[in-house]
Amino acid sequence: MNILFYHPTFNGQKWIEGLAHRLPQAQVRIWQPGDEAEADYALVWLPPHEMLAQRSGLKGIFALGAGVDAILAQERQTPGTLPAGVPLVRLEDTGMVQQMQEYVTAYVLRYFRRMDEYQLQQQQKQWQPLKPHDLQRFTIGILGAGVLGQQVASKLAAFGFPVRCWSRSAKQIEGVESFHGNDQLPAFLKETRLLINLLPNTPETVGILNLSLMQQLAPQAYLINAARGAHLKEGDLLKALEQGQIAAATLDVFAEEPLAPMHPFWSHPRITITPHIAAVTLPSQAMDQIAANIRRIEAGEKPSGLVDLARGY
């Protein structure tokens, strides 16, 4: 069994050693330009066009990230980057659920307990207790009810928050109110006090976090975007903050990364920035999942995390 590996920033040698331990029968190599030797599987992130274009004999391509939107965008821009007929498999959890729960919970509690405002008061040397938010009226809405969205919703519901989710199709999550489809989006947004975006990045969801959507939230709502920068219309967020419709926002992802030094988000007092760290790929867990999926394929079984290319996830 021959496995190709390519990632622009990961330590390739660490992956070669880890996969060799999990799949002793495999020969793993880092792809280099000009490598046209035989391969059965490819583990990639942002692969160069020439790496996979002619490899129609692959049994599977594994994306080394939480989403596959960047890879699918490459395919749209340069058709043939993904060979036709080869299954594309995404990572499902690999430790990302716990990381996302930690990240979102930290910022939800920061806003609920008004710690962001106390931080501003400290800078101004103000000693002023603020009226606490009402737990029962602090409705949290989650856009996206996939693996991450469902687990985040359950974690927040355990705190006693009213939690609702919105997704393409109906979901059933204990203690969480479910909305689905475009017709139910307005009802989902109404009275939502804190909106969390965990949607996949597809042509249908690009720009969904716009001024029209924000204006349907409860007044002085909070926004947490931990999905993709393409979901947010940045100028619309600045307008919503100026209008007071959005009280504050936490952003982990951006249309262009790293964020440009002169971007207005850096200096805005009501925007918190983190450098795309909400949930990152943990190599050990990712290798466990990929190795298990390769064994499934070798046994003639369907791998978990198989991507529907038409839907984009």
C-alpha positions as CSV (number, residue, x, y, z in Angstrom):
1,M,0.0,0.0,0.0
2,N,1.4,3.4,-1.0
3,I,0.3,6.6,0.7
4,L,1.0,10.2,-0.5
5,F,1.2,13.0,2.0
6,Y,1.1,16.7,1.4
7,H,0.4,19.6,3.7
8,P,2.0,23.1,3.3
9,T,2.7,23.5,7.1
10,F,2.4,20.2,8.9
11,N,5.5,18.2,10.0
12,G,5.5,15.6,7.3
13,Q,8.0,13.3,9.0
14,K,5.8,13.1,12.1
15,W,2.9,11.9,9.9
16,I,5.1,9.4,8.1
17,E,6.2,7.9,11.4
18,G,2.7,7.9,12.9
19,L,1.0,6.3,9.9
20,A,3.8,3.7,9.6
21,H,3.0,2.7,13.2
22,R,-0.7,2.5,12.5
23,L,-0.5,0.9,9.1
24,P,2.7,-1.2,9.1
25,Q,2.0,-2.5,5.6
26,A,2.0,1.0,4.1
27,Q,4.8,2.9,2.4
28,V,4.2,6.6,3.2
29,R,6.0,9.4,1.3
30,I,5.8,13.2,1.2
31,W,4.8,14.3,-2.3
32,Q,7.3,16.3,-4.2
33,P,6.9,17.9,-7.7
34,G,7.5,15.4,-10.4
35,D,6.4,12.4,-8.2
36,E,4.2,10.3,-10.5
37,A,4.9,7.0,-8.7
38,E,2.1,4.6,-7.7
39,A,-0.2,5.6,-4.9
40,D,-3.3,4.1,-3.3
41,Y,-4.3,6.9,-1.0
42,A,-3.5,10.6,-0.6
43,L,-3.6,12.7,2.6
44,V,-3.7,16.4,1.6
45,W,-4.5,20.0,2.4
46,L,-4.5,22.5,-0.5
47,P,-2.8,20.0,-2.9
48,P,-1.1,21.4,-6.0
49,H,-3.0,20.6,-9.2
50,E,-0.3,18.3,-10.6
51,M,-0.3,16.2,-7.4
52,L,-3.6,14.5,-7.9
53,A,-4.9,15.5,-11.4
54,Q,-3.8,12.2,-13.1
55,R,-4.4,9.9,-10.2
56,S,-7.8,8.4,-11.0
57,G,-6.7,5.1,-9.6
58,L,-6.6,6.3,-6.0
59,K,-8.9,4.5,-3.6
60,G,-9.4,7.6,-1.4
61,I,-8.3,11.2,-0.8
62,F,-8.3,12.3,2.9
63,A,-8.6,16.0,3.7
64,L,-6.4,17.1,6.6
65,G,-8.8,19.6,8.0
66,A,-12.2,20.1,9.6
67,G,-13.8,21.2,6.4
68,V,-13.2,20.5,2.7
69,D,-14.3,23.9,1.3
70,A,-10.8,25.0,0.5
71,I,-10.1,21.8,-1.5
72,L,-13.4,22.1,-3.3
73,A,-12.7,25.7,-4.1
74,Q,-9.4,24.6,-5.7
75,E,-11.3,22.1,-7.8
76,R,-13.8,24.8,-9.0
77,Q,-10.9,27.2,-9.8
78,T,-8.8,24.5,-11.5
79,P,-11.0,21.6,-12.6
80,G,-9.2,18.3,-12.4
81,T,-7.4,19.0,-9.1
82,L,-9.5,16.2,-7.7
83,P,-9.5,13.2,-10.0
84,A,-13.0,12.2,-11.0
85,G,-14.6,9.3,-9.2
86,V,-12.2,9.2,-6.3
87,P,-13.9,9.4,-2.9
88,L,-13.0,12.5,-0.8
89,V,-13.1,11.9,3.0
90,R,-13.1,14.6,5.7
91,L,-12.0,14.4,9.3
92,E,-15.0,14.2,11.6
93,D,-14.0,14.8,15.2
94,T,-10.3,14.1,16.0
95,G,-10.5,16.2,19.1
96,M,-12.1,19.2,17.4
97,V,-15.4,18.8,19.2
98,Q,-13.9,19.3,22.7
99,Q,-11.8,22.2,21.4
100,M,-14.8,23.9,19.8
101,Q,-16.9,23.4,23.0
102,E,-14.1,25.0,25.0
103,Y,-13.8,27.9,22.7
104,V,-17.5,28.7,22.3
105,T,-18.3,28.2,25.9
106,A,-15.5,30.5,27.0
107,Y,-16.8,33.4,24.8
108,V,-20.5,32.7,25.6
109,L,-19.8,33.0,29.3
110,R,-17.6,36.0,28.7
111,Y,-20.6,37.8,27.1
112,F,-23.2,36.4,29.5
113,R,-21.2,37.5,32.5
114,R,-20.4,40.8,30.8
115,M,-16.7,40.3,31.3
116,D,-16.0,42.0,28.0
117,E,-17.6,45.2,29.4
118,Y,-15.7,44.9,32.7
119,Q,-12.5,44.7,30.7
120,L,-13.3,48.0,29.0
121,Q,-14.2,49.5,32.3
122,Q,-10.9,48.4,33.7
123,Q,-9.1,50.2,30.9
124,Q,-11.0,53.4,31.9
125,K,-10.5,52.8,35.6
126,Q,-14.2,52.6,36.2
127,W,-15.7,50.7,39.1
128,Q,-19.3,50.0,38.1
129,P,-21.2,46.8,38.7
130,L,-23.4,46.0,35.7
131,K,-26.9,44.4,35.7
132,P,-26.5,40.7,35.0
133,H,-28.1,39.1,31.9
134,D,-31.2,37.0,32.5
135,L,-30.3,33.4,31.8
136,Q,-33.8,32.5,30.6
137,R,-33.8,35.4,28.2
138,F,-30.3,34.8,26.9
139,T,-31.3,32.7,23.9
140,I,-28.3,31.2,22.0
141,G,-28.8,30.3,18.4
142,I,-26.3,28.0,16.5
143,L,-26.2,28.1,12.7
144,G,-25.1,24.6,11.7
145,A,-26.1,21.4,13.4
146,G,-23.4,19.0,12.2
147,V,-21.1,17.1,14.5
148,L,-19.6,20.3,16.0
149,G,-22.9,22.2,16.1
150,Q,-24.8,19.4,17.9
151,Q,-22.1,18.9,20.5
152,V,-21.7,22.7,21.2
153,A,-25.5,23.0,21.5
154,S,-25.6,20.2,24.1
155,K,-22.8,21.7,26.1
156,L,-24.5,25.1,26.3
157,A,-27.9,23.6,27.0
158,A,-26.3,22.0,30.1
159,F,-25.6,25.4,31.5
160,G,-29.4,26.1,31.4
161,F,-29.3,28.5,28.4
162,P,-32.2,28.4,26.0
163,V,-30.5,26.9,22.9
164,R,-31.7,26.6,19.4
165,C,-30.1,25.4,16.2
166,W,-30.7,25.9,12.5
167,S,-29.6,23.6,9.7
168,R,-30.5,22.5,6.2
169,S,-32.5,19.5,7.5
170,A,-34.3,18.9,10.7
171,K,-32.2,17.7,13.7
172,Q,-33.2,16.3,17.1
173,I,-31.0,17.3,19.9
174,E,-32.1,16.8,23.5
175,G,-32.8,20.1,25.2
176,V,-32.3,22.1,22.0
177,E,-35.0,23.7,19.8
178,S,-34.5,22.8,16.1
179,F,-35.2,24.9,13.0
180,H,-34.4,24.0,9.5
181,G,-34.7,25.3,5.9
182,N,-34.9,28.8,4.6
183,D,-38.6,29.2,5.7
184,Q,-37.7,28.7,9.3
185,L,-34.6,30.9,9.4
186,P,-36.5,34.1,10.4
187,A,-38.2,32.3,13.4
188,F,-34.8,31.0,14.4
189,L,-33.2,34.4,14.4
190,K,-36.1,36.2,16.2
191,E,-35.2,36.8,19.9
192,T,-31.7,35.1,19.5
193,R,-29.4,37.1,21.8
194,L,-26.2,35.3,20.9
195,L,-25.5,33.8,17.5
196,I,-22.8,31.2,16.9
197,N,-21.9,30.3,13.3
198,L,-20.7,26.7,12.7
199,L,-22.0,26.3,9.2
200,P,-20.0,24.5,6.5
201,N,-18.7,26.8,3.8
202,T,-20.8,26.2,0.6
203,P,-22.0,28.4,-2.2
204,E,-25.3,28.7,-0.4
205,T,-23.8,29.9,2.9
206,V,-21.3,32.4,1.6
207,G,-22.2,35.8,3.0
208,I,-25.0,34.5,5.2
209,L,-23.8,36.7,8.1
210,N,-25.0,39.9,6.6
211,L,-26.8,43.1,7.8
212,S,-30.2,41.7,6.9
213,L,-29.6,38.6,9.0
214,M,-28.1,40.6,11.9
215,Q,-31.1,43.0,12.0
216,Q,-33.4,40.0,12.6
217,L,-31.6,39.1,15.9
218,A,-32.6,40.5,19.3
219,P,-31.3,44.1,19.8
220,Q,-27.8,44.3,21.2
221,A,-27.0,40.7,20.1
222,Y,-23.6,39.0,20.2
223,L,-21.9,37.2,17.4
224,I,-19.4,34.4,17.4
225,N,-18.0,33.2,14.0
226,A,-15.9,30.1,14.3
227,A,-16.7,28.6,10.9
228,R,-15.3,30.4,7.9
229,G,-14.5,34.0,7.0
230,A,-16.5,33.7,3.8
231,H,-19.7,33.5,5.8
232,L,-19.3,37.1,7.1
233,K,-19.8,40.3,5.2
234,E,-17.2,42.3,7.1
235,G,-18.6,45.7,6.2
236,D,-22.1,44.7,7.4
237,L,-20.7,43.7,10.8
238,L,-19.2,47.1,11.2
239,K,-22.5,48.8,10.3
240,A,-24.4,46.6,12.7
241,L,-22.0,47.5,15.5
242,E,-22.3,51.1,14.7
243,Q,-26.1,50.9,14.8
244,G,-26.0,49.0,18.1
245,Q,-27.8,46.0,16.6
246,I,-24.7,43.9,17.4
247,A,-23.2,44.6,20.8
248,A,-20.0,42.7,20.3
249,A,-18.4,40.0,18.1
250,T,-15.8,37.3,18.5
251,L,-14.2,36.3,15.2
252,D,-11.8,33.3,14.7
253,V,-11.9,33.2,10.9
254,F,-11.5,35.8,8.2
255,A,-11.9,36.3,4.5
256,E,-8.1,36.8,4.2
257,E,-5.8,35.2,6.7
258,P,-3.6,36.4,8.3
259,L,-5.8,39.5,8.9
260,A,-4.1,42.6,7.3
261,P,-2.3,44.8,9.8
262,M,-4.5,47.8,8.9
263,H,-7.8,46.0,9.0
264,P,-10.4,47.9,11.1
265,F,-11.3,44.8,13.1
266,W,-7.9,45.0,14.9
267,S,-8.7,48.3,16.6
268,H,-12.5,48.0,17.1
269,P,-13.3,48.0,20.8
270,R,-16.2,45.6,20.5
271,I,-14.5,43.0,18.3
272,T,-12.4,40.2,19.7
273,I,-10.0,38.4,17.3
274,T,-8.4,35.0,17.6
275,P,-6.1,33.6,14.8
276,H,-8.1,30.6,13.5
277,I,-7.4,28.5,16.6
278,A,-10.9,27.5,17.8
279,A,-10.5,23.9,16.8
280,V,-7.3,22.6,15.1
281,T,-6.4,19.2,13.6
282,L,-4.7,17.1,16.3
283,P,-2.3,14.7,14.5
284,S,-2.6,11.7,16.7
285,Q,-6.4,11.6,16.6
286,A,-6.5,12.4,12.9
287,M,-4.1,9.6,12.1
288,D,-6.2,7.1,14.2
289,Q,-9.3,8.1,12.2
290,I,-7.6,8.0,8.8
291,A,-6.0,4.6,9.5
292,A,-9.3,3.2,10.6
293,N,-11.0,4.5,7.4
294,I,-8.2,3.0,5.2
295,R,-8.8,-0.3,6.8
296,R,-12.5,0.0,6.1
297,I,-11.9,0.8,2.4
298,E,-9.4,-2.2,2.2
299,A,-12.2,-4.4,3.6
300,G,-14.7,-3.2,1.0
301,E,-16.6,-1.0,3.5
302,K,-17.7,2.6,3.3
303,P,-15.5,5.1,5.1
304,S,-17.0,7.5,7.7
305,G,-16.8,11.1,6.7
306,L,-17.4,10.6,3.0
307,V,-18.0,14.0,1.4
308,D,-21.0,14.6,-0.8
309,L,-19.3,16.8,-3.5
310,A,-22.7,18.2,-4.6
311,R,-23.5,19.5,-1.1
312,G,-19.9,20.5,-0.3
313,Y,-19.6,18.6,3.0
